[in-house]
Amino acid sequence: MELQLIKGSFELNEAVSLITKLVETKIKYLENKISIHDSVIEEDIKMVEKRIIELQNQLKQLREQILQQNKSVEINATIAVT
């Protein structure tokens, strides 16, 4: 099953805002995953922290890339559940 989450052309600032909100939501999900479970082992916490840093770095790079363009950008995001 697939869910077409985003499909369309967006102005640069809109695209950056939309992508930022999605990444922030994912980061909050990961942070909550750690905080709601008392039995989370140290190794899992480190993996989640590493993933959060990766997401933040990827978002920074993507923002820079988008803002260097002089036109609107196409965004297509599909969630596939298998």
Biopython code that builds the backbone (N, CA, C, O; Angstrom):
import numpy as np
from Bio.PDB.StructureBuilder import StructureBuilder

atoms = [
    (1, "MET", "N", (0.840, -1.175, 0.000)),
    (1, "MET", "CA", (0.000, 0.000, 0.000)),
    (1, "MET", "C", (0.885, 1.239, 0.000)),
    (1, "MET", "O", (1.935, 1.266, 0.643)),
    (2, "GLU", "N", (0.457, 2.245, -0.717)),
    (2, "GLU", "CA", (1.220, 3.493, -0.776)),
    (2, "GLU", "C", (0.334, 4.681, -0.433)),
    (2, "GLU", "O", (-0.869, 4.686, -0.696)),
    (3, "LEU", "N", (0.958, 5.675, 0.157)),
    (3, "LEU", "CA", (0.299, 6.936, 0.479)),
    (3, "LEU", "C", (1.089, 8.048, -0.187)),
    (3, "LEU", "O", (2.256, 8.267, 0.141)),
    (4, "GLN", "N", (0.456, 8.756, -1.126)),
    (4, "GLN", "CA", (1.106, 9.890, -1.778)),
    (4, "GLN", "C", (0.992, 11.070, -0.822)),
    (4, "GLN", "O", (-0.066, 11.693, -0.721)),
    (5, "LEU", "N", (2.071, 11.374, -0.128)),
    (5, "LEU", "CA", (2.061, 12.401, 0.908)),
    (5, "LEU", "C", (2.218, 13.800, 0.317)),
    (5, "LEU", "O", (1.503, 14.727, 0.697)),
    (6, "ILE", "N", (3.154, 13.942, -0.607)),
    (6, "ILE", "CA", (3.416, 15.241, -1.229)),
    (6, "ILE", "C", (3.665, 15.014, -2.713)),
    (6, "ILE", "O", (4.389, 14.098, -3.102)),
    (7, "LYS", "N", (3.064, 15.851, -3.523)),
    (7, "LYS", "CA", (3.337, 15.812, -4.956)),
    (7, "LYS", "C", (2.993, 17.174, -5.525)),
    (7, "LYS", "O", (1.837, 17.596, -5.510)),
    (8, "GLY", "N", (4.020, 17.861, -6.030)),
    (8, "GLY", "CA", (3.737, 19.149, -6.626)),
    (8, "GLY", "C", (4.955, 20.043, -6.719)),
    (8, "GLY", "O", (6.068, 19.684, -6.333)),
    (9, "SER", "N", (4.690, 21.220, -7.250)),
    (9, "SER", "CA", (5.717, 22.237, -7.425)),
    (9, "SER", "C", (5.562, 23.272, -6.314)),
    (9, "SER", "O", (4.453, 23.718, -6.017)),
    (10, "PHE", "N", (6.684, 23.647, -5.705)),
    (10, "PHE", "CA", (6.653, 24.561, -4.571)),
    (10, "PHE", "C", (7.682, 25.664, -4.751)),
    (10, "PHE", "O", (8.768, 25.441, -5.285)),
    (11, "GLU", "N", (7.323, 26.860, -4.295)),
    (11, "GLU", "CA", (8.292, 27.942, -4.243)),
    (11, "GLU", "C", (9.395, 27.537, -3.276)),
    (11, "GLU", "O", (9.188, 26.689, -2.408)),
    (12, "LEU", "N", (10.559, 28.140, -3.426)),
    (12, "LEU", "CA", (11.725, 27.722, -2.640)),
    (12, "LEU", "C", (11.473, 27.752, -1.137)),
    (12, "LEU", "O", (11.761, 26.779, -0.439)),
    (13, "ASN", "N", (10.941, 28.856, -0.640)),
    (13, "ASN", "CA", (10.704, 28.973, 0.800)),
    (13, "ASN", "C", (9.645, 27.996, 1.290)),
    (13, "ASN", "O", (9.751, 27.456, 2.391)),
    (14, "GLU", "N", (8.616, 27.770, 0.460)),
    (14, "GLU", "CA", (7.588, 26.787, 0.817)),
    (14, "GLU", "C", (8.184, 25.389, 0.905)),
    (14, "GLU", "O", (7.883, 24.631, 1.827)),
    (15, "ALA", "N", (9.028, 25.059, -0.061)),
    (15, "ALA", "CA", (9.655, 23.734, -0.093)),
    (15, "ALA", "C", (10.525, 23.525, 1.139)),
    (15, "ALA", "O", (10.459, 22.478, 1.784)),
    (16, "VAL", "N", (11.329, 24.510, 1.459)),
    (16, "VAL", "CA", (12.199, 24.407, 2.637)),
    (16, "VAL", "C", (11.353, 24.265, 3.897)),
    (16, "VAL", "O", (11.667, 23.445, 4.760)),
    (17, "SER", "N", (10.306, 25.038, 4.012)),
    (17, "SER", "CA", (9.434, 24.977, 5.188)),
    (17, "SER", "C", (8.765, 23.613, 5.310)),
    (17, "SER", "O", (8.734, 23.035, 6.397)),
    (18, "LEU", "N", (8.240, 23.102, 4.228)),
    (18, "LEU", "CA", (7.556, 21.815, 4.238)),
    (18, "LEU", "C", (8.509, 20.684, 4.616)),
    (18, "LEU", "O", (8.184, 19.852, 5.464)),
    (19, "ILE", "N", (9.660, 20.653, 4.001)),
    (19, "ILE", "CA", (10.643, 19.605, 4.293)),
    (19, "ILE", "C", (11.140, 19.721, 5.732)),
    (19, "ILE", "O", (11.316, 18.713, 6.416)),
    (20, "THR", "N", (11.363, 20.948, 6.186)),
    (20, "THR", "CA", (11.812, 21.164, 7.566)),
    (20, "THR", "C", (10.791, 20.629, 8.559)),
    (20, "THR", "O", (11.158, 19.975, 9.536)),
    (21, "LYS", "N", (9.518, 20.900, 8.318)),
    (21, "LYS", "CA", (8.465, 20.413, 9.221)),
    (21, "LYS", "C", (8.429, 18.889, 9.251)),
    (21, "LYS", "O", (8.248, 18.294, 10.313)),
    (22, "LEU", "N", (8.598, 18.259, 8.100)),
    (22, "LEU", "CA", (8.602, 16.794, 8.049)),
    (22, "LEU", "C", (9.770, 16.215, 8.837)),
    (22, "LEU", "O", (9.602, 15.263, 9.599)),
    (23, "VAL", "N", (10.949, 16.790, 8.652)),
    (23, "VAL", "CA", (12.132, 16.299, 9.362)),
    (23, "VAL", "C", (12.002, 16.566, 10.861)),
    (23, "VAL", "O", (12.364, 15.713, 11.671)),
    (24, "GLU", "N", (11.495, 17.725, 11.236)),
    (24, "GLU", "CA", (11.287, 18.024, 12.655)),
    (24, "GLU", "C", (10.324, 17.036, 13.294)),
    (24, "GLU", "O", (10.518, 16.629, 14.439)),
    (25, "THR", "N", (9.292, 16.651, 12.563)),
    (25, "THR", "CA", (8.334, 15.668, 13.068)),
    (25, "THR", "C", (9.010, 14.320, 13.288)),
    (25, "THR", "O", (8.768, 13.661, 14.299)),
    (26, "LYS", "N", (9.846, 13.913, 12.357)),
    (26, "LYS", "CA", (10.575, 12.647, 12.497)),
    (26, "LYS", "C", (11.523, 12.706, 13.695)),
    (26, "LYS", "O", (11.633, 11.735, 14.443)),
    (27, "ILE", "N", (12.201, 13.825, 13.880)),
    (27, "ILE", "CA", (13.118, 13.975, 15.013)),
    (27, "ILE", "C", (12.344, 13.906, 16.334)),
    (27, "ILE", "O", (12.789, 13.249, 17.276)),
    (28, "LYS", "N", (11.199, 14.573, 16.410)),
    (28, "LYS", "CA", (10.382, 14.513, 17.625)),
    (28, "LYS", "C", (9.933, 13.085, 17.904)),
    (28, "LYS", "O", (9.904, 12.655, 19.058)),
    (29, "TYR", "N", (9.584, 12.351, 16.858)),
    (29, "TYR", "CA", (9.202, 10.952, 17.010)),
    (29, "TYR", "C", (10.352, 10.154, 17.628)),
    (29, "TYR", "O", (10.145, 9.371, 18.555)),
    (30, "LEU", "N", (11.551, 10.357, 17.113)),
    (30, "LEU", "CA", (12.720, 9.639, 17.632)),
    (30, "LEU", "C", (13.018, 10.026, 19.082)),
    (30, "LEU", "O", (13.346, 9.170, 19.904)),
    (31, "GLU", "N", (12.902, 11.307, 19.387)),
    (31, "GLU", "CA", (13.139, 11.761, 20.762)),
    (31, "GLU", "C", (12.113, 11.157, 21.722)),
    (31, "GLU", "O", (12.455, 10.752, 22.833)),
    (32, "ASN", "N", (10.872, 11.101, 21.291)),
    (32, "ASN", "CA", (9.822, 10.514, 22.132)),
    (32, "ASN", "C", (10.043, 9.022, 22.327)),
    (32, "ASN", "O", (9.731, 8.469, 23.382)),
    (33, "LYS", "N", (10.574, 8.389, 21.321)),
    (33, "LYS", "CA", (10.853, 6.951, 21.400)),
    (33, "LYS", "C", (11.805, 6.655, 22.558)),
    (33, "LYS", "O", (11.673, 5.639, 23.241)),
    (34, "ILE", "N", (12.749, 7.541, 22.765)),
    (34, "ILE", "CA", (13.701, 7.380, 23.868)),
    (34, "ILE", "C", (13.041, 7.732, 25.197)),
    (34, "ILE", "O", (13.185, 6.996, 26.174)),
    (35, "SER", "N", (12.327, 8.836, 25.242)),
    (35, "SER", "CA", (11.828, 9.342, 26.524)),
    (35, "SER", "C", (10.672, 8.537, 27.099)),
    (35, "SER", "O", (10.494, 8.532, 28.317)),
    (36, "ILE", "N", (9.885, 7.861, 26.285)),
    (36, "ILE", "CA", (8.726, 7.150, 26.836)),
    (36, "ILE", "C", (9.058, 5.734, 27.298)),
    (36, "ILE", "O", (8.259, 5.096, 27.984)),
    (37, "HIS", "N", (10.224, 5.252, 26.923)),
    (37, "HIS", "CA", (10.613, 3.904, 27.328)),
    (37, "HIS", "C", (11.730, 3.974, 28.369)),
    (37, "HIS", "O", (12.846, 4.403, 28.073)),
    (38, "ASP", "N", (11.417, 3.554, 29.572)),
    (38, "ASP", "CA", (12.416, 3.549, 30.643)),
    (38, "ASP", "C", (13.480, 2.482, 30.422)),
    (38, "ASP", "O", (14.598, 2.594, 30.925)),
    (39, "SER", "N", (13.124, 1.455, 29.671)),
    (39, "SER", "CA", (14.034, 0.320, 29.504)),
    (39, "SER", "C", (14.893, 0.404, 28.238)),
    (39, "SER", "O", (15.455, -0.602, 27.806)),
    (40, "VAL", "N", (14.994, 1.569, 27.656)),
    (40, "VAL", "CA", (15.806, 1.727, 26.450)),
    (40, "VAL", "C", (17.279, 1.548, 26.824)),
    (40, "VAL", "O", (17.777, 2.177, 27.758)),
    (41, "ILE", "N", (17.954, 0.693, 26.089)),
    (41, "ILE", "CA", (19.369, 0.449, 26.391)),
    (41, "ILE", "C", (20.231, 1.537, 25.758)),
    (41, "ILE", "O", (19.840, 2.181, 24.785)),
    (42, "GLU", "N", (21.397, 1.719, 26.329)),
    (42, "GLU", "CA", (22.327, 2.773, 25.913)),
    (42, "GLU", "C", (22.654, 2.692, 24.425)),
    (42, "GLU", "O", (22.761, 3.717, 23.752)),
    (43, "GLU", "N", (22.809, 1.490, 23.922)),
    (43, "GLU", "CA", (23.145, 1.293, 22.506)),
    (43, "GLU", "C", (22.040, 1.822, 21.594)),
    (43, "GLU", "O", (22.320, 2.438, 20.565)),
    (44, "ASP", "N", (20.776, 1.580, 21.975)),
    (44, "ASP", "CA", (19.648, 2.092, 21.193)),
    (44, "ASP", "C", (19.593, 3.612, 21.236)),
    (44, "ASP", "O", (19.294, 4.257, 20.231)),
    (45, "ILE", "N", (19.879, 4.176, 22.391)),
    (45, "ILE", "CA", (19.881, 5.637, 22.531)),
    (45, "ILE", "C", (20.935, 6.246, 21.610)),
    (45, "ILE", "O", (20.681, 7.246, 20.938)),
    (46, "LYS", "N", (22.111, 5.641, 21.585)),
    (46, "LYS", "CA", (23.181, 6.152, 20.725)),
    (46, "LYS", "C", (22.808, 6.061, 19.246)),
    (46, "LYS", "O", (23.123, 6.962, 18.470)),
    (47, "MET", "N", (22.141, 4.981, 18.857)),
    (47, "MET", "CA", (21.718, 4.836, 17.456)),
    (47, "MET", "C", (20.684, 5.898, 17.088)),
    (47, "MET", "O", (20.731, 6.470, 15.999)),
    (48, "VAL", "N", (19.749, 6.156, 18.005)),
    (48, "VAL", "CA", (18.728, 7.172, 17.752)),
    (48, "VAL", "C", (19.366, 8.552, 17.685)),
    (48, "VAL", "O", (19.029, 9.346, 16.807)),
    (49, "GLU", "N", (20.276, 8.844, 18.595)),
    (49, "GLU", "CA", (20.967, 10.140, 18.569)),
    (49, "GLU", "C", (21.752, 10.311, 17.273)),
    (49, "GLU", "O", (21.771, 11.398, 16.697)),
    (50, "LYS", "N", (22.391, 9.255, 16.819)),
    (50, "LYS", "CA", (23.137, 9.302, 15.555)),
    (50, "LYS", "C", (22.193, 9.591, 14.395)),
    (50, "LYS", "O", (22.524, 10.384, 13.513)),
    (51, "ARG", "N", (21.022, 8.957, 14.384)),
    (51, "ARG", "CA", (20.046, 9.168, 13.310)),
    (51, "ARG", "C", (19.542, 10.610, 13.317)),
    (51, "ARG", "O", (19.352, 11.205, 12.257)),
    (52, "ILE", "N", (19.327, 11.169, 14.498)),
    (52, "ILE", "CA", (18.869, 12.558, 14.605)),
    (52, "ILE", "C", (19.920, 13.489, 14.007)),
    (52, "ILE", "O", (19.579, 14.408, 13.262)),
    (53, "ILE", "N", (21.172, 13.264, 14.322)),
    (53, "ILE", "CA", (22.250, 14.094, 13.772)),
    (53, "ILE", "C", (22.318, 13.956, 12.254)),
    (53, "ILE", "O", (22.518, 14.945, 11.548)),
    (54, "GLU", "N", (22.152, 12.739, 11.751)),
    (54, "GLU", "CA", (22.143, 12.519, 10.295)),
    (54, "GLU", "C", (21.012, 13.304, 9.639)),
    (54, "GLU", "O", (21.215, 13.959, 8.617)),
    (55, "LEU", "N", (19.827, 13.236, 10.228)),
    (55, "LEU", "CA", (18.683, 13.969, 9.681)),
    (55, "LEU", "C", (18.941, 15.478, 9.684)),
    (55, "LEU", "O", (18.635, 16.165, 8.709)),
    (56, "GLN", "N", (19.497, 15.983, 10.764)),
    (56, "GLN", "CA", (19.789, 17.421, 10.848)),
    (56, "GLN", "C", (20.800, 17.834, 9.783)),
    (56, "GLN", "O", (20.641, 18.877, 9.149)),
    (57, "ASN", "N", (21.829, 17.030, 9.584)),
    (57, "ASN", "CA", (22.843, 17.340, 8.575)),
    (57, "ASN", "C", (22.277, 17.256, 7.161)),
    (57, "ASN", "O", (22.571, 18.106, 6.321)),
    (58, "GLN", "N", (21.469, 16.238, 6.898)),
    (58, "GLN", "CA", (20.866, 16.104, 5.578)),
    (58, "GLN", "C", (19.916, 17.268, 5.294)),
    (58, "GLN", "O", (19.869, 17.782, 4.176)),
    (59, "LEU", "N", (19.168, 17.675, 6.305)),
    (59, "LEU", "CA", (18.251, 18.804, 6.144)),
    (59, "LEU", "C", (19.027, 20.075, 5.824)),
    (59, "LEU", "O", (18.626, 20.838, 4.946)),
    (60, "LYS", "N", (20.121, 20.308, 6.520)),
    (60, "LYS", "CA", (20.944, 21.494, 6.262)),
    (60, "LYS", "C", (21.445, 21.504, 4.820)),
    (60, "LYS", "O", (21.376, 22.528, 4.139)),
    (61, "GLN", "N", (21.946, 20.364, 4.361)),
    (61, "GLN", "CA", (22.446, 20.274, 2.981)),
    (61, "GLN", "C", (21.330, 20.495, 1.972)),
    (61, "GLN", "O", (21.516, 21.197, 0.977)),
    (62, "LEU", "N", (20.180, 19.902, 2.226)),
    (62, "LEU", "CA", (19.055, 20.042, 1.304)),
    (62, "LEU", "C", (18.559, 21.479, 1.249)),
    (62, "LEU", "O", (18.260, 21.994, 0.172)),
    (63, "ARG", "N", (18.470, 22.125, 2.404)),
    (63, "ARG", "CA", (18.068, 23.542, 2.448)),
    (63, "ARG", "C", (18.994, 24.391, 1.580)),
    (63, "ARG", "O", (18.538, 25.197, 0.770)),
    (64, "GLU", "N", (20.298, 24.199, 1.762)),
    (64, "GLU", "CA", (21.270, 24.965, 0.986)),
    (64, "GLU", "C", (21.111, 24.710, -0.504)),
    (64, "GLU", "O", (21.178, 25.636, -1.312)),
    (65, "GLN", "N", (20.904, 23.467, -0.856)),
    (65, "GLN", "CA", (20.743, 23.090, -2.260)),
    (65, "GLN", "C", (19.486, 23.728, -2.863)),
    (65, "GLN", "O", (19.523, 24.261, -3.973)),
    (66, "ILE", "N", (18.393, 23.668, -2.131)),
    (66, "ILE", "CA", (17.132, 24.233, -2.626)),
    (66, "ILE", "C", (17.253, 25.739, -2.791)),
    (66, "ILE", "O", (16.837, 26.286, -3.812)),
    (67, "LEU", "N", (17.816, 26.411, -1.800)),
    (67, "LEU", "CA", (17.875, 27.869, -1.824)),
    (67, "LEU", "C", (18.849, 28.412, -2.865)),
    (67, "LEU", "O", (18.811, 29.602, -3.177)),
    (68, "GLN", "N", (19.716, 27.568, -3.405)),
    (68, "GLN", "CA", (20.620, 27.994, -4.470)),
    (68, "GLN", "C", (19.932, 28.024, -5.828)),
    (68, "GLN", "O", (20.449, 28.614, -6.777)),
    (69, "GLN", "N", (18.771, 27.393, -5.922)),
    (69, "GLN", "CA", (18.051, 27.352, -7.194)),
    (69, "GLN", "C", (17.323, 28.665, -7.428)),
    (69, "GLN", "O", (17.057, 29.422, -6.494)),
    (70, "ASN", "N", (17.012, 28.919, -8.676)),
    (70, "ASN", "CA", (16.323, 30.159, -9.037)),
    (70, "ASN", "C", (14.882, 29.922, -9.469)),
    (70, "ASN", "O", (14.241, 30.814, -10.025)),
    (71, "LYS", "N", (14.380, 28.735, -9.215)),
    (71, "LYS", "CA", (13.028, 28.399, -9.660)),
    (71, "LYS", "C", (12.343, 27.558, -8.596)),
    (71, "LYS", "O", (12.945, 27.188, -7.589)),
    (72, "SER", "N", (11.090, 27.269, -8.836)),
    (72, "SER", "CA", (10.371, 26.395, -7.911)),
    (72, "SER", "C", (10.934, 24.978, -8.008)),
    (72, "SER", "O", (11.623, 24.633, -8.968)),
    (73, "VAL", "N", (10.632, 24.179, -7.012)),
    (73, "VAL", "CA", (11.137, 22.805, -6.982)),
    (73, "VAL", "C", (9.982, 21.819, -6.926)),
    (73, "VAL", "O", (8.922, 22.106, -6.369)),
    (74, "GLU", "N", (10.206, 20.671, -7.504)),
    (74, "GLU", "CA", (9.235, 19.581, -7.460)),
    (74, "GLU", "C", (9.539, 18.713, -6.256)),
    (74, "GLU", "O", (10.690, 18.347, -6.017)),
    (75, "ILE", "N", (8.517, 18.389, -5.510)),
    (75, "ILE", "CA", (8.668, 17.486, -4.373)),
    (75, "ILE", "C", (7.664, 16.347, -4.544)),
    (75, "ILE", "O", (6.469, 16.573, -4.734)),
    (76, "ASN", "N", (8.169, 15.141, -4.472)),
    (76, "ASN", "CA", (7.324, 13.951, -4.508)),
    (76, "ASN", "C", (7.732, 13.084, -3.331)),
    (76, "ASN", "O", (8.886, 12.671, -3.220)),
    (77, "ALA", "N", (6.786, 12.815, -2.462)),
    (77, "ALA", "CA", (7.063, 11.972, -1.303)),
    (77, "ALA", "C", (5.951, 10.935, -1.170)),
    (77, "ALA", "O", (4.783, 11.269, -0.976)),
    (78, "THR", "N", (6.340, 9.692, -1.279)),
    (78, "THR", "CA", (5.393, 8.597, -1.161)),
    (78, "THR", "C", (5.838, 7.701, -0.010)),
    (78, "THR", "O", (7.021, 7.398, 0.140)),
    (79, "ILE", "N", (4.880, 7.288, 0.785)),
    (79, "ILE", "CA", (5.150, 6.325, 1.847)),
    (79, "ILE", "C", (4.669, 4.972, 1.354)),
    (79, "ILE", "O", (3.501, 4.808, 1.002)),
    (80, "ALA", "N", (5.568, 4.013, 1.331)),
    (80, "ALA", "CA", (5.228, 2.670, 0.898)),
    (80, "ALA", "C", (5.259, 1.737, 2.109)),
    (80, "ALA", "O", (6.282, 1.609, 2.781)),
    (81, "VAL", "N", (4.146, 1.100, 2.370)),
    (81, "VAL", "CA", (4.061, 0.144, 3.476)),
    (81, "VAL", "C", (4.036, -1.252, 2.867)),
    (81, "VAL", "O", (3.156, -1.593, 2.076)),
    (82, "THR", "N", (5.036, -2.056, 3.261)),
    (82, "THR", "CA", (5.110, -3.414, 2.698)),
    (82, "THR", "C", (5.035, -4.456, 3.776)),
    (82, "THR", "O", (5.082, -5.651, 3.484)),
]
sb = StructureBuilder()
sb.init_structure("model")
sb.init_model(0)
sb.init_chain("A")
sb.init_seg("    ")
for serial, (resi, resn, name, xyz) in enumerate(atoms, 1):
    if name == "N":
        sb.init_residue(resn, " ", resi, " ")
    sb.init_atom(name, np.array(xyz, "f"), 0.0, 1.0, " ", f" {name:<3s}", serial, name[0])
structure = sb.get_structure()
